[in-house]
Amino acid sequence: MFERLLPVVFMMGVAGAAQGLEDPTRPPEKRAPASAVSVAAPRLTSILVGPDRRLAMINNRIMVEGERVGGVVLEKIDADAVVVRTGGRRMRLSLVSKNIVKEAK
């Protein structure tokens, strides 16, 4: 009789231990939408001003005037700086380097 109960007791122990393991097929937890995530301080890394377009790279994203990404609105693009609005504040962001490459003569 003990021989018959031993496999049942063993299986109950294995099932109990498996309950503490994470299911690898379970979908990941839901995350907050991008708009709910706090926005990092705007960081300007590049500006491109041409005869037919103006682009700025802010927080590793290429933006055009009037575009909104997260809580940052790009209001104006100049050759060496941009004006953004975030959290009700207007900020002027300048390029780190003041050395603007000019065409060679």
Chimera marker file (.cmm) of the C-alpha trace (Angstrom):
<marker_set name="trace">
<marker id="1" x="0.000" y="0.000" z="0.000" r="1" g="1" b="0" radius="0.5"/>
<marker id="2" x="2.833" y="2.402" z="0.814" r="1" g="1" b="0" radius="0.5"/>
<marker id="3" x="4.212" y="1.789" z="-2.693" r="1" g="1" b="0" radius="0.5"/>
<marker id="4" x="0.958" y="3.065" z="-4.193" r="1" g="1" b="0" radius="0.5"/>
<marker id="5" x="0.915" y="6.264" z="-2.119" r="1" g="1" b="0" radius="0.5"/>
<marker id="6" x="4.561" y="7.152" z="-2.719" r="1" g="1" b="0" radius="0.5"/>
<marker id="7" x="4.092" y="8.321" z="-6.362" r="1" g="1" b="0" radius="0.5"/>
<marker id="8" x="1.020" y="10.381" z="-5.364" r="1" g="1" b="0" radius="0.5"/>
<marker id="9" x="2.894" y="12.092" z="-2.521" r="1" g="1" b="0" radius="0.5"/>
<marker id="10" x="5.871" y="12.701" z="-4.833" r="1" g="1" b="0" radius="0.5"/>
<marker id="11" x="3.665" y="14.311" z="-7.517" r="1" g="1" b="0" radius="0.5"/>
<marker id="12" x="1.996" y="16.568" z="-4.942" r="1" g="1" b="0" radius="0.5"/>
<marker id="13" x="5.423" y="17.812" z="-3.858" r="1" g="1" b="0" radius="0.5"/>
<marker id="14" x="6.476" y="18.518" z="-7.474" r="1" g="1" b="0" radius="0.5"/>
<marker id="15" x="3.231" y="20.377" z="-8.194" r="1" g="1" b="0" radius="0.5"/>
<marker id="16" x="3.674" y="22.510" z="-5.079" r="1" g="1" b="0" radius="0.5"/>
<marker id="17" x="7.237" y="23.445" z="-6.056" r="1" g="1" b="0" radius="0.5"/>
<marker id="18" x="6.138" y="24.374" z="-9.602" r="1" g="1" b="0" radius="0.5"/>
<marker id="19" x="3.637" y="26.907" z="-8.282" r="1" g="1" b="0" radius="0.5"/>
<marker id="20" x="6.484" y="29.267" z="-7.369" r="1" g="1" b="0" radius="0.5"/>
<marker id="21" x="7.860" y="29.309" z="-10.936" r="1" g="1" b="0" radius="0.5"/>
<marker id="22" x="7.004" y="32.031" z="-13.446" r="1" g="1" b="0" radius="0.5"/>
<marker id="23" x="5.131" y="31.006" z="-16.602" r="1" g="1" b="0" radius="0.5"/>
<marker id="24" x="7.378" y="31.845" z="-19.606" r="1" g="1" b="0" radius="0.5"/>
<marker id="25" x="4.330" y="32.012" z="-21.908" r="1" g="1" b="0" radius="0.5"/>
<marker id="26" x="2.555" y="34.630" z="-19.802" r="1" g="1" b="0" radius="0.5"/>
<marker id="27" x="2.296" y="38.026" z="-21.575" r="1" g="1" b="0" radius="0.5"/>
<marker id="28" x="4.298" y="40.873" z="-20.029" r="1" g="1" b="0" radius="0.5"/>
<marker id="29" x="2.666" y="43.204" z="-17.535" r="1" g="1" b="0" radius="0.5"/>
<marker id="30" x="0.894" y="46.209" z="-19.045" r="1" g="1" b="0" radius="0.5"/>
<marker id="31" x="2.925" y="49.399" z="-18.944" r="1" g="1" b="0" radius="0.5"/>
<marker id="32" x="1.742" y="52.966" z="-18.664" r="1" g="1" b="0" radius="0.5"/>
<marker id="33" x="1.072" y="54.623" z="-22.026" r="1" g="1" b="0" radius="0.5"/>
<marker id="34" x="3.853" y="56.782" z="-23.457" r="1" g="1" b="0" radius="0.5"/>
<marker id="35" x="1.927" y="59.951" z="-22.641" r="1" g="1" b="0" radius="0.5"/>
<marker id="36" x="1.817" y="58.991" z="-18.944" r="1" g="1" b="0" radius="0.5"/>
<marker id="37" x="5.562" y="58.442" z="-18.727" r="1" g="1" b="0" radius="0.5"/>
<marker id="38" x="7.474" y="61.420" z="-17.382" r="1" g="1" b="0" radius="0.5"/>
<marker id="39" x="9.293" y="63.301" z="-20.113" r="1" g="1" b="0" radius="0.5"/>
<marker id="40" x="13.034" y="63.790" z="-19.809" r="1" g="1" b="0" radius="0.5"/>
<marker id="41" x="14.366" y="67.332" z="-20.012" r="1" g="1" b="0" radius="0.5"/>
<marker id="42" x="14.524" y="68.296" z="-23.692" r="1" g="1" b="0" radius="0.5"/>
<marker id="43" x="18.028" y="67.843" z="-25.123" r="1" g="1" b="0" radius="0.5"/>
<marker id="44" x="18.941" y="69.357" z="-28.477" r="1" g="1" b="0" radius="0.5"/>
<marker id="45" x="21.616" y="67.438" z="-30.377" r="1" g="1" b="0" radius="0.5"/>
<marker id="46" x="21.303" y="68.590" z="-33.986" r="1" g="1" b="0" radius="0.5"/>
<marker id="47" x="19.722" y="71.203" z="-36.263" r="1" g="1" b="0" radius="0.5"/>
<marker id="48" x="19.283" y="71.091" z="-40.035" r="1" g="1" b="0" radius="0.5"/>
<marker id="49" x="18.137" y="74.277" z="-41.745" r="1" g="1" b="0" radius="0.5"/>
<marker id="50" x="17.738" y="74.238" z="-45.503" r="1" g="1" b="0" radius="0.5"/>
<marker id="51" x="15.896" y="76.270" z="-48.115" r="1" g="1" b="0" radius="0.5"/>
<marker id="52" x="12.888" y="73.944" z="-48.018" r="1" g="1" b="0" radius="0.5"/>
<marker id="53" x="12.954" y="72.401" z="-44.513" r="1" g="1" b="0" radius="0.5"/>
<marker id="54" x="13.920" y="72.886" z="-40.881" r="1" g="1" b="0" radius="0.5"/>
<marker id="55" x="14.585" y="69.889" z="-38.646" r="1" g="1" b="0" radius="0.5"/>
<marker id="56" x="15.849" y="69.505" z="-35.096" r="1" g="1" b="0" radius="0.5"/>
<marker id="57" x="16.838" y="66.401" z="-33.171" r="1" g="1" b="0" radius="0.5"/>
<marker id="58" x="15.482" y="66.584" z="-29.641" r="1" g="1" b="0" radius="0.5"/>
<marker id="59" x="15.741" y="63.628" z="-27.248" r="1" g="1" b="0" radius="0.5"/>
<marker id="60" x="16.970" y="61.421" z="-30.129" r="1" g="1" b="0" radius="0.5"/>
<marker id="61" x="13.917" y="62.183" z="-32.268" r="1" g="1" b="0" radius="0.5"/>
<marker id="62" x="13.820" y="64.253" z="-35.460" r="1" g="1" b="0" radius="0.5"/>
<marker id="63" x="11.144" y="66.947" z="-35.162" r="1" g="1" b="0" radius="0.5"/>
<marker id="64" x="9.715" y="69.756" z="-37.301" r="1" g="1" b="0" radius="0.5"/>
<marker id="65" x="8.272" y="73.081" z="-36.163" r="1" g="1" b="0" radius="0.5"/>
<marker id="66" x="4.881" y="72.665" z="-34.504" r="1" g="1" b="0" radius="0.5"/>
<marker id="67" x="5.371" y="68.972" z="-33.748" r="1" g="1" b="0" radius="0.5"/>
<marker id="68" x="4.527" y="67.584" z="-30.312" r="1" g="1" b="0" radius="0.5"/>
<marker id="69" x="6.287" y="64.545" z="-28.868" r="1" g="1" b="0" radius="0.5"/>
<marker id="70" x="5.310" y="63.576" z="-25.353" r="1" g="1" b="0" radius="0.5"/>
<marker id="71" x="5.123" y="66.826" z="-23.434" r="1" g="1" b="0" radius="0.5"/>
<marker id="72" x="7.507" y="68.752" z="-25.710" r="1" g="1" b="0" radius="0.5"/>
<marker id="73" x="6.255" y="71.107" z="-28.452" r="1" g="1" b="0" radius="0.5"/>
<marker id="74" x="8.853" y="72.422" z="-30.915" r="1" g="1" b="0" radius="0.5"/>
<marker id="75" x="7.819" y="76.030" z="-31.578" r="1" g="1" b="0" radius="0.5"/>
<marker id="76" x="10.706" y="77.473" z="-33.602" r="1" g="1" b="0" radius="0.5"/>
<marker id="77" x="13.929" y="76.303" z="-35.265" r="1" g="1" b="0" radius="0.5"/>
<marker id="78" x="16.822" y="78.702" z="-35.882" r="1" g="1" b="0" radius="0.5"/>
<marker id="79" x="20.285" y="77.910" z="-37.267" r="1" g="1" b="0" radius="0.5"/>
<marker id="80" x="21.874" y="77.540" z="-33.817" r="1" g="1" b="0" radius="0.5"/>
<marker id="81" x="18.967" y="77.100" z="-31.373" r="1" g="1" b="0" radius="0.5"/>
<marker id="82" x="15.327" y="76.039" z="-30.990" r="1" g="1" b="0" radius="0.5"/>
<marker id="83" x="12.422" y="77.176" z="-28.833" r="1" g="1" b="0" radius="0.5"/>
<marker id="84" x="10.384" y="74.440" z="-27.135" r="1" g="1" b="0" radius="0.5"/>
<marker id="85" x="7.409" y="74.474" z="-24.784" r="1" g="1" b="0" radius="0.5"/>
<marker id="86" x="7.146" y="71.828" z="-22.082" r="1" g="1" b="0" radius="0.5"/>
<marker id="87" x="5.081" y="71.780" z="-18.926" r="1" g="1" b="0" radius="0.5"/>
<marker id="88" x="3.821" y="75.329" z="-19.557" r="1" g="1" b="0" radius="0.5"/>
<marker id="89" x="7.383" y="76.698" z="-19.817" r="1" g="1" b="0" radius="0.5"/>
<marker id="90" x="9.086" y="78.048" z="-22.953" r="1" g="1" b="0" radius="0.5"/>
<marker id="91" x="12.771" y="77.200" z="-23.235" r="1" g="1" b="0" radius="0.5"/>
<marker id="92" x="15.469" y="78.138" z="-25.722" r="1" g="1" b="0" radius="0.5"/>
<marker id="93" x="17.836" y="75.229" z="-26.374" r="1" g="1" b="0" radius="0.5"/>
<marker id="94" x="21.186" y="75.947" z="-28.008" r="1" g="1" b="0" radius="0.5"/>
<marker id="95" x="23.612" y="73.563" z="-29.598" r="1" g="1" b="0" radius="0.5"/>
<marker id="96" x="26.445" y="72.613" z="-27.274" r="1" g="1" b="0" radius="0.5"/>
<marker id="97" x="29.128" y="73.602" z="-29.764" r="1" g="1" b="0" radius="0.5"/>
<marker id="98" x="29.226" y="77.189" z="-30.980" r="1" g="1" b="0" radius="0.5"/>
<marker id="99" x="31.484" y="76.138" z="-33.869" r="1" g="1" b="0" radius="0.5"/>
<marker id="100" x="29.253" y="76.207" z="-36.918" r="1" g="1" b="0" radius="0.5"/>
<marker id="101" x="30.948" y="74.809" z="-40.004" r="1" g="1" b="0" radius="0.5"/>
<marker id="102" x="31.022" y="77.301" z="-42.853" r="1" g="1" b="0" radius="0.5"/>
<marker id="103" x="31.647" y="76.670" z="-46.496" r="1" g="1" b="0" radius="0.5"/>
<marker id="104" x="35.346" y="76.848" z="-47.436" r="1" g="1" b="0" radius="0.5"/>
<marker id="105" x="36.436" y="79.738" z="-49.685" r="1" g="1" b="0" radius="0.5"/>
<link id1="1" id2="2" r="1" g="1" b="0" radius="0.2"/>
<link id1="2" id2="3" r="1" g="1" b="0" radius="0.2"/>
<link id1="3" id2="4" r="1" g="1" b="0" radius="0.2"/>
<link id1="4" id2="5" r="1" g="1" b="0" radius="0.2"/>
<link id1="5" id2="6" r="1" g="1" b="0" radius="0.2"/>
<link id1="6" id2="7" r="1" g="1" b="0" radius="0.2"/>
<link id1="7" id2="8" r="1" g="1" b="0" radius="0.2"/>
<link id1="8" id2="9" r="1" g="1" b="0" radius="0.2"/>
<link id1="9" id2="10" r="1" g="1" b="0" radius="0.2"/>
<link id1="10" id2="11" r="1" g="1" b="0" radius="0.2"/>
<link id1="11" id2="12" r="1" g="1" b="0" radius="0.2"/>
<link id1="12" id2="13" r="1" g="1" b="0" radius="0.2"/>
<link id1="13" id2="14" r="1" g="1" b="0" radius="0.2"/>
<link id1="14" id2="15" r="1" g="1" b="0" radius="0.2"/>
<link id1="15" id2="16" r="1" g="1" b="0" radius="0.2"/>
<link id1="16" id2="17" r="1" g="1" b="0" radius="0.2"/>
<link id1="17" id2="18" r="1" g="1" b="0" radius="0.2"/>
<link id1="18" id2="19" r="1" g="1" b="0" radius="0.2"/>
<link id1="19" id2="20" r="1" g="1" b="0" radius="0.2"/>
<link id1="20" id2="21" r="1" g="1" b="0" radius="0.2"/>
<link id1="21" id2="22" r="1" g="1" b="0" radius="0.2"/>
<link id1="22" id2="23" r="1" g="1" b="0" radius="0.2"/>
<link id1="23" id2="24" r="1" g="1" b="0" radius="0.2"/>
<link id1="24" id2="25" r="1" g="1" b="0" radius="0.2"/>
<link id1="25" id2="26" r="1" g="1" b="0" radius="0.2"/>
<link id1="26" id2="27" r="1" g="1" b="0" radius="0.2"/>
<link id1="27" id2="28" r="1" g="1" b="0" radius="0.2"/>
<link id1="28" id2="29" r="1" g="1" b="0" radius="0.2"/>
<link id1="29" id2="30" r="1" g="1" b="0" radius="0.2"/>
<link id1="30" id2="31" r="1" g="1" b="0" radius="0.2"/>
<link id1="31" id2="32" r="1" g="1" b="0" radius="0.2"/>
<link id1="32" id2="33" r="1" g="1" b="0" radius="0.2"/>
<link id1="33" id2="34" r="1" g="1" b="0" radius="0.2"/>
<link id1="34" id2="35" r="1" g="1" b="0" radius="0.2"/>
<link id1="35" id2="36" r="1" g="1" b="0" radius="0.2"/>
<link id1="36" id2="37" r="1" g="1" b="0" radius="0.2"/>
<link id1="37" id2="38" r="1" g="1" b="0" radius="0.2"/>
<link id1="38" id2="39" r="1" g="1" b="0" radius="0.2"/>
<link id1="39" id2="40" r="1" g="1" b="0" radius="0.2"/>
<link id1="40" id2="41" r="1" g="1" b="0" radius="0.2"/>
<link id1="41" id2="42" r="1" g="1" b="0" radius="0.2"/>
<link id1="42" id2="43" r="1" g="1" b="0" radius="0.2"/>
<link id1="43" id2="44" r="1" g="1" b="0" radius="0.2"/>
<link id1="44" id2="45" r="1" g="1" b="0" radius="0.2"/>
<link id1="45" id2="46" r="1" g="1" b="0" radius="0.2"/>
<link id1="46" id2="47" r="1" g="1" b="0" radius="0.2"/>
<link id1="47" id2="48" r="1" g="1" b="0" radius="0.2"/>
<link id1="48" id2="49" r="1" g="1" b="0" radius="0.2"/>
<link id1="49" id2="50" r="1" g="1" b="0" radius="0.2"/>
<link id1="50" id2="51" r="1" g="1" b="0" radius="0.2"/>
<link id1="51" id2="52" r="1" g="1" b="0" radius="0.2"/>
<link id1="52" id2="53" r="1" g="1" b="0" radius="0.2"/>
<link id1="53" id2="54" r="1" g="1" b="0" radius="0.2"/>
<link id1="54" id2="55" r="1" g="1" b="0" radius="0.2"/>
<link id1="55" id2="56" r="1" g="1" b="0" radius="0.2"/>
<link id1="56" id2="57" r="1" g="1" b="0" radius="0.2"/>
<link id1="57" id2="58" r="1" g="1" b="0" radius="0.2"/>
<link id1="58" id2="59" r="1" g="1" b="0" radius="0.2"/>
<link id1="59" id2="60" r="1" g="1" b="0" radius="0.2"/>
<link id1="60" id2="61" r="1" g="1" b="0" radius="0.2"/>
<link id1="61" id2="62" r="1" g="1" b="0" radius="0.2"/>
<link id1="62" id2="63" r="1" g="1" b="0" radius="0.2"/>
<link id1="63" id2="64" r="1" g="1" b="0" radius="0.2"/>
<link id1="64" id2="65" r="1" g="1" b="0" radius="0.2"/>
<link id1="65" id2="66" r="1" g="1" b="0" radius="0.2"/>
<link id1="66" id2="67" r="1" g="1" b="0" radius="0.2"/>
<link id1="67" id2="68" r="1" g="1" b="0" radius="0.2"/>
<link id1="68" id2="69" r="1" g="1" b="0" radius="0.2"/>
<link id1="69" id2="70" r="1" g="1" b="0" radius="0.2"/>
<link id1="70" id2="71" r="1" g="1" b="0" radius="0.2"/>
<link id1="71" id2="72" r="1" g="1" b="0" radius="0.2"/>
<link id1="72" id2="73" r="1" g="1" b="0" radius="0.2"/>
<link id1="73" id2="74" r="1" g="1" b="0" radius="0.2"/>
<link id1="74" id2="75" r="1" g="1" b="0" radius="0.2"/>
<link id1="75" id2="76" r="1" g="1" b="0" radius="0.2"/>
<link id1="76" id2="77" r="1" g="1" b="0" radius="0.2"/>
<link id1="77" id2="78" r="1" g="1" b="0" radius="0.2"/>
<link id1="78" id2="79" r="1" g="1" b="0" radius="0.2"/>
<link id1="79" id2="80" r="1" g="1" b="0" radius="0.2"/>
<link id1="80" id2="81" r="1" g="1" b="0" radius="0.2"/>
<link id1="81" id2="82" r="1" g="1" b="0" radius="0.2"/>
<link id1="82" id2="83" r="1" g="1" b="0" radius="0.2"/>
<link id1="83" id2="84" r="1" g="1" b="0" radius="0.2"/>
<link id1="84" id2="85" r="1" g="1" b="0" radius="0.2"/>
<link id1="85" id2="86" r="1" g="1" b="0" radius="0.2"/>
<link id1="86" id2="87" r="1" g="1" b="0" radius="0.2"/>
<link id1="87" id2="88" r="1" g="1" b="0" radius="0.2"/>
<link id1="88" id2="89" r="1" g="1" b="0" radius="0.2"/>
<link id1="89" id2="90" r="1" g="1" b="0" radius="0.2"/>
<link id1="90" id2="91" r="1" g="1" b="0" radius="0.2"/>
<link id1="91" id2="92" r="1" g="1" b="0" radius="0.2"/>
<link id1="92" id2="93" r="1" g="1" b="0" radius="0.2"/>
<link id1="93" id2="94" r="1" g="1" b="0" radius="0.2"/>
<link id1="94" id2="95" r="1" g="1" b="0" radius="0.2"/>
<link id1="95" id2="96" r="1" g="1" b="0" radius="0.2"/>
<link id1="96" id2="97" r="1" g="1" b="0" radius="0.2"/>
<link id1="97" id2="98" r="1" g="1" b="0" radius="0.2"/>
<link id1="98" id2="99" r="1" g="1" b="0" radius="0.2"/>
<link id1="99" id2="100" r="1" g="1" b="0" radius="0.2"/>
<link id1="100" id2="101" r="1" g="1" b="0" radius="0.2"/>
<link id1="101" id2="102" r="1" g="1" b="0" radius="0.2"/>
<link id1="102" id2="103" r="1" g="1" b="0" radius="0.2"/>
<link id1="103" id2="104" r="1" g="1" b="0" radius="0.2"/>
<link id1="104" id2="105" r="1" g="1" b="0" radius="0.2"/>
</marker_set>
